[in-house]
Amino acid sequence: MFAVCVTRDPDTGLNAGKAKPLYDLLVSFSDVSSRDTGQGYPYRETLATALDCSKQTVDRAGDYLENEIGLVKIHRRKVEGKPDENDANLYEIFDAWLIHGVTPPAGTPPQLVARYGHTIPGLDVEAWVSEHAPDFDLAGWQSAYDEKLRAQHAKREEQRRKERARRKKPKKGGGVMDEATPEGVEEEGGSVTGDATGGVMGDVSGGVMGDALSRAGSPEPSFPDADAPAGRSPVDGRSPSTSGSSAREAESGSAASSKKSPASKPQHTREQLAQVRAVREYFPEHFLNGWTNPDTGTVHKPLPDVRELSQAILDALAGDLPAADRTVEQLGARIAQRWRDHGWADKFYAGQVHSPVGAAVALVRPLKGSDRYGCANPRCDAGQDVDTHQECLVCPERLAARAAERRATAMPESPDPDVSAELPQQREHRPYRECPCRELIPKDSTDDLCPACREKAEDAAETARIRAQLAAQYGTPEQVDAYVSNAPF
């Protein structure tokens, strides 16, 4: 067992030397329960031989794991009775809480909690550090770590830019092949004007996003900088061209002239395109293949195969952090759930989906904790753990907090309707709509207001009626206000 967030960490210090493989090797020597190498007893020479490096390299890698990451603590020992002779070091590994997705125990190095604590759903890193490591400068550590990530990210982007420039193959006549871009990518409740960016993007502001639990699996897919355009076979730079530029049919049906360099739009590999095609099969048939409304004659064209949608699908499969990745089947379940519960089916058959690519992106994109249906648990979709299909442990607290916030800001005196604390999957057969205060009410209700807002509206109407009756008797608004404020009823 190992911490996936560590093995997937792109940190240069972990990958440049032998730090990451040393961690994997120490796990193989460690006891499952105690998480130390007291039973395996690996000598530095043994570790150096297994890693095909020198003992000094093992020492540097161990120092990085101990001091920079806080993942390992090295207990340097001497042979009993021989103080001048070194014995095998004892390596204590602090990864059990990361493997099992639990709160780190007291004694865990604070820099390790600061680095990977966000992978544990519900863990308040700042509160943990305040309680267990009050002398640790969390803000200073985070600032330095963020700066380090920004520098690494900038370096990787510069390397990708140079590689794309090197691989760019101009067409005969000076033109460069490019793909069409759809007019707009629509999200739920809005639109996304920016297009997706290819490549493996590191999280600059939040640190390396790891997996909350240890789950054995295949490595994350790589994203080469150039290959075949989405939905097509690889382009041969030697292909003849008579115009010096290329055109491709875009979502609107018009031909888009290719004048931009493909350096900012890396091509997708065949493996990636195979994943995209597998996910597209999960879209509803009428939405994917086109449909004609028999009542109005409105024609819905098939969902186009464009780069932005392909990239959105790949981003959803990979996730913005390893714990948020999804299989093709899990992403297909997400599409079906959102099509049914988020109103996309109603919009489509009512002719309100004007950008099918935007709608498709909204059906697959990961939701953030700030979204209405979003959850901070990266393994949650619609209130269920995608692996165990059990109720998400974070959603009830999230929904209760949202309901309490709405009551505090919109109608603090109203009672608490219990329906807002239900999980999305519990509401599958009980559709709701929203009151202007954003409280949920049944769709089949004849009232547009929730009970609390209806009571407030009736009170306001009654007050207005009384004021109108008193206005004829007391005349001035000041007299009416004085009477109403001291009314004998």
C-alpha positions in Angstrom: 0.0 0.0 0.0 1.3 3.5 -0.9 0.0 7.1 -1.0 -1.0 7.7 -4.6 -0.8 11.5 -4.1 3.0 11.1 -3.5 3.6 8.9 -6.5 1.7 11.3 -8.7 3.3 14.4 -7.3 5.1 16.2 -10.2 7.4 18.0 -7.8 10.9 18.4 -9.4 12.7 17.5 -6.2 10.8 14.2 -5.9 11.4 13.3 -9.6 14.9 14.8 -10.4 16.7 12.5 -7.9 15.8 9.2 -6.4 13.4 10.5 -3.7 10.2 9.1 -5.2 11.6 5.6 -6.1 13.2 5.5 -2.6 9.8 6.0 -1.0 8.4 3.1 -3.1 11.3 1.0 -2.2 11.0 1.7 1.5 7.3 0.7 1.4 8.4 -2.7 0.2 10.6 -3.0 3.3 8.1 -1.6 5.8 5.7 -3.3 8.1 2.1 -2.9 7.1 0.8 -1.9 10.6 3.7 0.0 12.1 4.8 1.6 8.7 8.5 1.4 9.5 11.4 -0.8 8.3 12.1 -2.4 11.6 11.4 -5.8 10.1 12.9 -5.3 6.7 16.1 -3.8 8.0 17.5 -2.3 4.7 21.1 -1.2 4.7 22.0 1.9 2.6 24.1 -0.4 0.3 20.9 -2.6 -0.2 18.9 0.5 -1.1 21.6 1.9 -3.4 21.9 -1.4 -5.2 18.1 -1.7 -5.7 18.0 1.9 -7.1 21.2 1.5 -9.1 22.8 4.6 -7.5 25.4 5.5 -4.9 24.8 5.5 -1.2 25.3 9.3 -1.3 22.4 9.6 -3.7 20.2 7.5 -1.3 21.2 9.9 1.5 20.2 13.0 -0.5 16.9 11.4 -1.5 16.3 10.4 2.2 17.0 13.9 3.3 14.6 15.4 0.8 11.8 13.0 1.9 12.5 13.8 5.6 13.1 17.5 5.6 11.3 18.8 2.6 8.3 16.5 2.3 8.1 15.2 5.9 7.1 11.8 4.5 9.9 9.8 6.2 11.8 10.1 9.5 15.2 8.5 9.5 16.5 7.0 12.8 20.2 6.5 12.3 21.5 3.6 14.4 24.8 2.2 15.6 25.7 -1.5 16.0 25.1 -2.4 19.6 28.3 -2.3 21.5 30.2 -0.8 18.6 29.6 3.0 18.6 31.9 3.6 15.7 30.1 1.1 13.4 26.8 2.1 11.6 23.9 -0.2 11.6 20.9 -0.2 9.2 18.8 2.9 9.5 15.2 2.7 10.7 12.9 4.5 8.3 9.5 5.6 9.7 6.9 6.3 7.0 4.0 8.7 7.7 1.7 7.7 4.9 -0.9 5.6 6.7 -3.4 8.5 7.0 -3.0 9.3 3.3 -3.6 5.7 2.3 -6.8 5.3 4.4 -8.1 8.9 3.9 -8.3 9.7 7.6 -7.2 12.6 9.8 -3.4 12.6 10.3 -2.4 11.5 13.8 -0.5 13.7 16.3 3.2 13.6 15.5 2.8 13.7 11.7 5.2 16.2 10.3 3.3 19.4 9.7 4.8 20.1 6.2 3.4 16.7 5.1 -0.1 17.7 6.3 0.3 21.2 4.7 1.3 19.5 1.4 -1.2 16.7 1.1 -3.9 17.5 3.7 -6.3 18.9 1.0 -6.6 15.4 -0.4 -8.5 14.3 2.7 -12.2 15.3 2.4 -13.3 17.4 5.3 -9.8 17.9 6.8 -9.2 21.5 8.1 -5.4 21.8 7.6 -5.1 25.1 9.4 -7.0 23.8 12.4 -4.9 20.6 12.5 -1.6 22.6 12.3 -2.9 25.0 15.0 -3.6 22.1 17.3 -0.7 19.8 16.7 2.1 22.0 15.4 1.4 25.6 16.6 5.0 26.7 15.9 4.8 25.7 12.2 4.5 28.8 9.9 1.7 27.5 7.7 1.2 30.8 5.8 4.9 31.1 5.1 5.2 27.5 4.0 2.2 27.9 1.7 3.5 31.1 0.2 6.9 29.5 -0.5 5.4 26.3 -1.9 3.0 28.3 -4.2 5.9 30.3 -5.5 7.9 27.0 -6.1 4.9 25.6 -8.0 4.5 28.7 -10.1 8.2 28.5 -11.1 7.9 24.8 -12.0 4.7 25.4 -14.0 6.3 28.3 -15.9 9.3 26.1 -16.7 7.2 23.3 -18.0 5.1 25.6 -20.1 8.3 27.1 -21.7 9.5 23.6 -22.4 6.2 22.7 -24.0 6.2 25.9 -26.1 9.7 25.1 -27.4 8.7 21.6 -28.2 5.6 22.6 -30.0 7.6 25.2 -32.0 10.2 22.5 -32.9 7.5 20.0 -34.0 5.4 22.5 -35.9 5.3 21.6 -39.6 4.3 24.4 -42.0 2.2 23.4 -45.0 3.3 24.1 -48.5 2.7 27.7 -49.1 3.3 28.8 -45.5 -0.1 27.8 -44.0 -0.4 25.8 -40.8 -3.1 23.1 -40.1 -5.5 24.1 -37.4 -8.8 22.9 -36.1 -12.1 24.8 -36.0 -13.2 26.3 -32.8 -16.9 26.3 -31.8 -18.6 29.7 -31.4 -19.1 29.2 -27.6 -19.0 26.6 -24.9 -22.1 26.8 -22.7 -22.0 25.9 -19.1 -24.9 25.3 -16.7 -26.4 28.7 -16.2 -23.9 30.5 -18.4 -21.2 30.2 -21.0 -17.5 29.6 -21.1 -15.7 31.8 -23.5 -12.3 30.3 -23.2 -11.3 27.1 -24.9 -9.7 24.1 -23.3 -6.0 23.9 -23.1 -4.3 20.6 -23.8 -1.4 19.1 -22.0 -1.0 18.1 -18.4 -1.7 21.2 -16.3 -0.4 21.4 -12.8 -2.3 23.2 -10.0 -0.4 26.4 -9.4 -2.3 27.9 -6.5 -3.5 24.9 -4.5 -0.4 22.7 -4.5 -0.1 19.2 -5.9 -3.5 17.7 -5.9 -3.2 14.0 -4.8 -5.5 11.1 -4.3 -7.3 11.0 -0.9 -7.2 7.2 -0.9 -4.6 4.7 -2.1 -6.1 3.1 -5.1 -4.0 0.9 -7.3 -4.4 1.7 -10.9 -2.7 2.4 -14.2 -0.7 5.6 -14.5 -2.4 8.8 -15.7 -2.5 9.2 -19.5 0.1 11.4 -21.0 -0.8 14.2 -23.3 1.8 14.7 -26.1 2.0 18.1 -27.6 1.2 17.1 -31.2 -0.6 14.4 -33.0 -3.8 13.8 -34.9 -6.6 16.4 -34.8 -9.7 15.3 -32.8 -11.7 12.8 -34.7 -9.3 12.5 -37.6 -6.2 10.5 -38.6 -2.7 12.0 -38.2 -1.9 14.8 -40.5 1.1 14.3 -42.7 3.1 17.5 -43.1 4.0 16.4 -46.6 0.4 16.3 -47.8 -0.1 18.5 -50.9 -2.2 21.7 -50.6 -3.2 24.0 -53.4 -4.4 26.9 -51.3 -1.6 27.2 -48.7 -4.1 27.1 -45.9 -6.6 24.5 -44.6 -10.3 24.8 -43.7 -12.4 22.6 -41.6 -16.1 22.5 -41.1 -16.9 24.1 -37.6 -19.9 23.5 -35.4 -21.9 26.3 -37.2 -21.4 24.5 -40.5 -19.1 27.3 -42.0 -15.6 26.7 -43.1 -13.0 28.2 -40.8 -9.8 29.5 -42.3 -6.6 28.1 -40.6 -4.3 31.0 -39.9 -3.4 30.3 -36.3 -0.4 28.4 -35.2 -1.2 25.0 -33.6 1.4 25.7 -30.9 -1.4 26.7 -28.5 -3.6 23.7 -29.4 -1.7 20.4 -29.0 -3.2 17.5 -30.9 -4.7 14.5 -29.2 -3.3 11.0 -29.5 -5.1 8.0 -30.9 -5.5 6.5 -27.4 -7.1 9.8 -26.2 -9.4 9.9 -29.1 -10.5 6.3 -28.4 -11.4 7.4 -24.9 -13.4 10.3 -26.2 -15.3 8.1 -28.6 -16.1 5.7 -25.8 -17.5 8.5 -23.6 -19.5 10.0 -26.5 -21.5 6.8 -26.7 -23.0 7.6 -23.3 -24.6 10.8 -24.6 -28.4 10.4 -25.2 -29.1 9.1 -28.7 -31.1 12.0 -29.9 -28.6 14.5 -28.5 -25.6 12.6 -30.0 -27.0 11.6 -33.4 -29.5 14.3 -34.1 -33.3 14.5 -33.9 -36.2 16.1 -35.6 -39.1 17.4 -33.5 -42.3 15.8 -35.0 -44.5 18.6 -33.7 -42.5 21.6 -34.7 -40.2 20.2 -37.4 -37.2 21.7 -35.6 -34.0 19.8 -36.7 -31.4 19.2 -34.0 -28.1 18.4 -35.7 -25.8 15.7 -34.4 -23.3 16.6 -31.7 -20.2 17.8 -33.6 -16.7 16.3 -33.1 -14.6 19.3 -32.1 -11.4 19.7 -30.1 -13.0 21.7 -27.2 -15.4 18.8 -26.4 -12.7 16.2 -26.8 -10.5 18.1 -24.4 -13.3 18.6 -21.9 -13.9 14.9 -21.9 -10.2 14.1 -21.3 -10.1 16.7 -18.6 -13.1 15.1 -16.9 -11.5 11.6 -17.1 -8.2 12.9 -15.8 -9.7 15.2 -13.2 -8.1 18.4 -11.9 -6.5 16.3 -9.2 -5.8 12.5 -9.1 -8.6 11.8 -6.7 -11.1 13.4 -9.1 -10.3 11.1 -12.0 -13.1 9.0 -13.6 -13.3 5.9 -15.7 -15.3 6.0 -18.9 -18.2 4.2 -17.2 -18.2 6.6 -14.3 -18.2 9.6 -16.6 -21.0 8.0 -18.6 -23.0 7.7 -15.3 -22.4 11.4 -14.7 -23.7 12.2 -18.1 -26.9 10.2 -17.6 -27.5 11.7 -14.1 -27.1 15.3 -15.2 -29.2 14.8 -18.4 -32.0 13.6 -16.1 -31.6 15.7 -13.0 -30.1 19.0 -14.1 -32.7 19.8 -16.7 -30.8 19.2 -19.9 -33.3 16.8 -21.3 -36.1 19.4 -20.8 -34.0 22.1 -22.4 -33.1 19.9 -25.4 -36.6 18.8 -26.2 -37.9 22.3 -25.7 -35.4 23.6 -28.3 -33.5 25.7 -25.7 -30.1 24.1 -26.3 -28.5 26.5 -28.8 -24.9 25.3 -28.3 -24.8 21.4 -28.2 -21.0 21.5 -27.6 -21.5 23.8 -24.6 -24.3 21.5 -23.3 -22.1 18.4 -23.7 -19.2 20.2 -21.9 -21.6 21.0 -19.0 -22.7 17.3 -18.9 -19.1 16.1 -18.4 -17.2 18.8 -16.6 -16.2 18.3 -13.0 -18.2 20.5 -10.5 -16.4 22.5 -7.9 -17.4 22.9 -4.3 -18.7 26.4 -5.1 -21.2 25.1 -7.7 -24.7 24.4 -6.7 -24.3 20.6 -7.2 -20.6 20.6 -6.4 -18.9 18.7 -3.6 -15.5 19.1 -2.0 -15.2 15.3 -2.0 -13.3 14.5 -5.3 -14.8 11.0 -5.3 -18.4 12.2 -5.1 -20.8 12.5 -8.0 -24.4 13.4 -7.2 -24.1 12.6 -3.5 -22.6 9.1 -4.1 -19.0 7.8 -3.8 -18.2 6.7 -7.4 -16.2 3.7 -6.2 -18.4 2.3 -3.4 -21.8 3.8 -4.5 -22.4 4.6 -0.8 -23.7 7.9 0.4 -21.1 10.7 0.3 -20.1 11.7 3.8 -19.5 15.4 2.9 -22.7 16.2 1.0 -25.1 16.3 4.1 -22.9 18.8 5.8 -22.5 20.8 2.6 -26.2 20.9 1.9 -27.0 21.8 5.5 -24.5 24.6 5.4 -25.9 26.0 2.2 -29.5 25.9 3.6 -28.4 27.6 6.8 -26.6 30.3 4.8 -29.7 31.0 2.6 -31.9 31.2 5.7 -29.5 33.6 7.4 -29.3 35.9 4.4 -32.7 35.7 2.9 -35.2 34.8 5.6 -33.7 34.4 9.1 -37.0 34.1 10.8 -38.3 31.2 8.7 -38.3 27.6 9.8 -35.9 25.1 8.3 -37.5 23.1 5.5 -35.9 19.7 5.7 -36.0 19.1 2.0 -32.8 21.1 1.4 -30.8 18.6 3.4 -31.6 15.8 1.1 -28.9 14.3 -1.1 -29.2 14.7 -4.9 -29.8 10.9 -5.4 -32.5 11.0 -2.8 -34.4 13.5 -4.9 -34.3 11.5 -8.1 -38.0 10.7 -7.9 -39.0 14.0 -6.2 -38.2 16.8 -8.6 -38.0 20.3 -7.2 -37.8 23.8 -8.4 -36.5 26.9 -6.7 -38.3 29.7 -4.8 -36.9 33.2 -5.4 -35.1 32.8 -2.1 -33.5 29.7 -3.6 -35.2 27.3 -1.3 -36.5 24.1 -3.0 -40.2 23.6 -3.6 -41.9 20.7 -5.5 -42.3 21.2 -9.2 -45.9 20.1 -9.1 -46.8 22.8 -6.5 -49.2 25.5 -7.7 -47.4 28.1 -5.6 -44.3 29.8 -6.8 -43.1 30.5 -3.3 -41.9 28.3 -0.5 -44.1 28.2 2.7 -42.0 30.7 4.5 -41.9 33.2 1.6 -45.7 32.7 1.1 -46.3 33.6 4.8 -44.1 36.7 4.5 -46.0 37.8 1.3 -49.4 37.3 3.0 -48.2 39.3 6.0 -47.1 42.1 3.7 -50.4 42.1 1.8 -52.3 42.2 5.0 -50.2 45.1 6.3 -50.8 47.0 3.0 -54.5 46.4 3.3 -54.7 47.8 6.8 -52.6 50.8 5.8 -54.9 51.5 2.9 -58.0 51.4 5.3 -56.3 53.7 7.8 -55.1 56.2 5.2 -58.7 57.3 4.6 -59.2 58.0 8.4 -55.8 59.3 9.5 -54.7 61.0 6.3 -51.0 61.6 6.4 -48.4 58.7 6.0 -46.8 59.8 9.4 -50.1 59.3 11.2 -50.6 55.9 9.6 -47.1 54.8 10.5 -47.6 56.0 14.1 -50.9 54.0 14.3 -49.5 50.9 12.7 -46.4 50.8 14.9 -48.7 51.0 18.0 -51.7 49.1 16.6 -54.1 47.6 19.1 -54.3 44.4 17.1 
